[in-house]
């Protein structure tokens, strides 16, 4: 809503007619995770490092959206360092952004058009979400807050294009909130209201009334009162299924350099 209002202001559009289609993707479960600026990338993506080491080409396919090319490069470098003793694992990871060489872009588009392609993790900027239909993506990760709700919906909507159940997690730091619009700020600061309803409220839409709480969002899933519920376990994001290595930091968010939020956006 905030992004459209700004567009209307810039183009001096007064009393214009808005035709809005409900952007709800009910097959995508939504998660939100705040991390400290000082938390190492290795720890944040430890679950994915473990997953690739254990399952290799059988790993689920992940699409990671980063706000900048610089962040993409940092993330890709982190994986290279962690897989230095088994460089074959690097073949399962690729980058895609506006500065990616054309031949690499073509390879990525071709591979990601196959459900069982070689690439298991694609680290990308918004360039990967524009007119590209990637197949077999059941997981999207937004590493850093998109600037506006339209971008967020468009990016996490890359998951579950085949209609199957999918998951999306937004991983952010408190400093990310400084550069986002009001709709995104409301979304990341919300701790009690259904995430799907929060997103759709920006479009004056509502979700399905009979939706499965286990597959809606992490907040709705907490409403399940069944002890040791199997459906709760199955619908949990892999981020939470792997125990993080010991991590200790005495730095506060206010004192940390925000290595994940860059001044220049792609």
C-alpha positions in Angstrom: 0.0 0.0 0.0 2.8 2.4 1.0 4.7 1.7 -2.3 1.6 2.4 -4.4 0.7 5.5 -2.5 4.3 6.8 -3.2 3.9 6.0 -6.9 0.6 7.8 -7.1 2.2 10.8 -5.4 5.2 10.9 -7.8 3.0 10.7 -10.9 0.4 13.1 -9.6 -2.3 10.5 -9.8 -5.4 11.8 -8.1 -8.6 9.7 -7.5 -7.3 6.9 -9.7 -9.0 3.6 -10.0 -7.0 0.7 -8.4 -7.6 -2.9 -9.5 -5.9 -5.2 -7.0 -5.7 -8.9 -7.3 -5.4 -10.9 -4.0 -1.7 -11.8 -3.9 -2.2 -14.6 -1.3 -0.1 -17.7 -1.8 -1.8 -20.0 0.7 0.6 -22.9 0.0 3.6 -21.0 1.4 4.1 -21.0 5.1 5.6 -17.7 6.4 8.4 -17.4 9.0 10.2 -14.5 10.5 13.6 -14.5 12.3 15.5 -11.6 13.8 19.2 -12.1 14.3 22.0 -9.9 15.8 24.1 -7.9 13.4 27.2 -9.5 14.9 26.0 -13.1 14.4 28.3 -14.9 11.9 26.9 -15.9 8.5 28.1 -19.4 9.3 25.8 -19.6 12.2 22.8 -18.0 10.5 23.1 -20.5 7.6 24.4 -23.4 9.6 21.3 -25.4 8.8 21.9 -25.0 5.1 25.6 -25.9 5.4 24.6 -29.1 7.3 21.9 -29.9 4.8 24.2 -29.6 1.8 26.9 -31.7 3.4 24.4 -34.5 4.3 22.1 -34.6 1.3 24.2 -33.0 -1.5 22.3 -33.1 -4.8 19.3 -34.5 -2.9 18.9 -31.3 -0.9 15.8 -29.2 -1.3 16.2 -26.3 -3.6 16.6 -22.9 -1.8 16.3 -19.4 -3.4 18.0 -16.8 -1.2 17.2 -13.2 -1.9 19.7 -10.5 -0.8 19.3 -6.8 -0.9 22.6 -6.1 -2.6 25.2 -7.7 -4.8 27.7 -7.2 -2.0 25.7 -9.3 0.4 25.3 -12.0 -2.3 29.1 -12.1 -2.6 29.6 -12.3 1.1 27.2 -15.2 1.4 28.7 -17.1 -1.5 32.2 -16.6 -0.1 31.0 -18.0 3.3 29.8 -21.2 1.6 33.1 -21.5 -0.3 35.1 -21.2 2.9 32.9 -23.8 4.7 33.2 -26.2 1.8 36.9 -25.7 1.2 37.5 -29.4 2.0 34.9 -30.6 -0.4 34.7 -28.1 -3.3 32.3 -30.3 -5.2 29.6 -28.9 -2.9 30.2 -25.5 -4.3 28.8 -26.7 -7.6 25.4 -26.9 -6.0 25.5 -23.1 -5.3 25.3 -20.2 -7.7 24.8 -16.4 -7.7 22.4 -14.4 -9.9 22.4 -10.6 -10.0 22.6 -7.7 -12.5 26.4 -8.1 -12.8 26.5 -11.8 -13.3 28.1 -12.7 -16.7 25.5 -13.5 -19.4 26.8 -17.1 -19.9 26.4 -17.8 -16.1 22.9 -16.2 -16.2 22.0 -18.5 -19.1 23.3 -21.6 -17.2 21.4 -20.6 -14.1 18.1 -20.0 -16.0 18.5 -23.4 -17.8 19.4 -25.4 -14.7 16.7 -23.7 -12.5 14.1 -24.5 -15.2 14.6 -28.2 -14.4 12.9 -29.5 -11.2 15.9 -31.8 -10.6 18.6 -29.4 -11.7 22.1 -29.3 -10.2 21.8 -26.0 -8.4 20.4 -26.5 -4.9 21.1 -23.0 -3.5 20.7 -19.9 -5.6 21.9 -16.6 -4.0 20.3 -13.7 -5.8 19.1 -10.1 -5.8 15.7 -9.0 -7.1 17.0 -9.6 -10.6 16.2 -13.3 -10.1 12.6 -12.5 -9.4 11.9 -10.6 -12.6 10.3 -12.7 -15.4 12.2 -15.8 -14.4 10.2 -19.0 -13.7 12.4 -21.2 -11.5 11.1 -24.8 -10.9 11.4 -27.1 -7.9 11.8 -24.2 -5.4 10.1 -25.1 -2.2 12.0 -22.7 0.0 12.7 -19.0 -0.3 14.9 -17.0 2.2 14.9 -13.2 2.3 18.2 -12.3 3.9 17.5 -8.8 4.9 14.3 -6.9 4.6 13.0 -5.9 1.1 12.4 -2.2 0.8 8.6 -2.6 0.3 5.8 -5.1 0.5 5.5 -5.5 -3.3 9.1 -6.7 -3.5 8.7 -9.1 -0.6 5.5 -10.7 -2.0 7.1 -11.0 -5.5 10.2 -12.6 -4.1 8.8 -15.1 -1.6 6.2 -16.0 -4.2 9.0 -17.7 -6.2 8.4 -20.7 -3.9 5.7 -23.4 -4.5 5.0 -22.4 -8.1 4.0 -26.0 -8.7 1.2 -25.7 -6.1 2.9 -27.9 -3.5 3.6 -26.8 0.1 6.5 -24.4 0.4 8.2 -22.3 3.1 9.5 -18.7 3.2 11.6 -17.2 6.0 12.6 -13.6 6.3 15.9 -13.2 8.3 16.6 -9.7 9.3 18.4 -7.4 11.8 16.8 -4.6 13.7 18.9 -2.1 11.6 17.2 -3.4 8.4 14.0 -1.7 9.6 15.5 1.8 9.0 15.3 1.5 5.3 11.9 -0.1 4.7 8.5 1.3 4.0 5.7 1.4 6.6 4.1 -1.9 5.4 7.3 -3.8 5.8 8.0 -2.2 9.1 4.7 -3.3 10.4 5.3 -6.8 9.1 8.7 -7.3 10.8 7.7 -5.6 14.1 4.5 -7.8 14.4 4.9 -10.5 17.0 1.3 -11.6 17.6 -0.9 -11.2 14.5 -1.1 -13.6 11.6 1.7 -12.8 9.2 -0.5 -13.6 6.2 -3.2 -11.3 7.3 -0.6 -8.6 7.9 0.7 -8.9 4.4 -2.7 -9.0 2.8 -3.9 -6.0 4.8 -1.5 -3.9 2.7 -3.5 -4.9 -0.3 -6.9 -4.6 1.4 -7.4 -8.3 1.0 -8.0 -11.2 3.3 -6.7 -14.8 3.4 -8.8 -18.0 3.2 -11.0 -18.4 6.3 -10.5 -22.2 6.5 -6.7 -22.2 6.2 -4.6 -24.8 8.0 -2.9 -23.1 11.0 0.0 -25.4 10.6 0.8 -24.2 7.1 -0.2 -20.5 7.5 2.7 -18.9 9.5 4.8 -19.4 12.5 2.5 -17.3 14.7 -0.7 -19.3 13.7 1.2 -22.6 14.2 1.6 -21.7 17.9 -2.1 -21.9 18.3 -2.0 -25.7 17.9 -2.6 -27.3 21.3 -1.8 -30.9 20.3 1.2 -32.2 22.3 4.0 -33.6 20.1 1.9 -32.7 17.0 3.3 -34.5 14.0 2.0 -31.8 11.6 3.8 -29.1 13.6 7.1 -31.0 13.2 6.6 -31.6 9.5 5.8 -28.0 8.8 8.7 -26.5 10.8 11.3 -24.6 8.8 14.7 -26.3 8.5 16.3 -23.2 10.0 15.0 -24.4 13.4 15.7 -28.1 13.0 19.5 -27.8 13.2 21.1 -26.9 16.5 23.3 -23.9 16.1 27.0 -24.2 17.1 27.9 -22.4 20.4 27.7 -18.7 19.9 28.6 -16.0 22.3 28.7 -12.2 21.7 28.9 -9.4 24.2 28.2 -6.9 21.5 24.8 -5.2 21.3 22.9 -4.5 18.2 23.5 -0.8 18.7 27.2 -1.2 18.8 27.6 -3.7 15.9 28.6 -2.8 12.4 25.7 -4.0 10.2 27.5 -6.1 7.7 24.3 -7.3 6.2 22.7 -4.0 5.2 24.6 -2.1 2.6 24.1 1.5 1.6 23.7 0.7 -2.1 20.9 -1.5 -3.3 21.1 -3.6 -6.5 
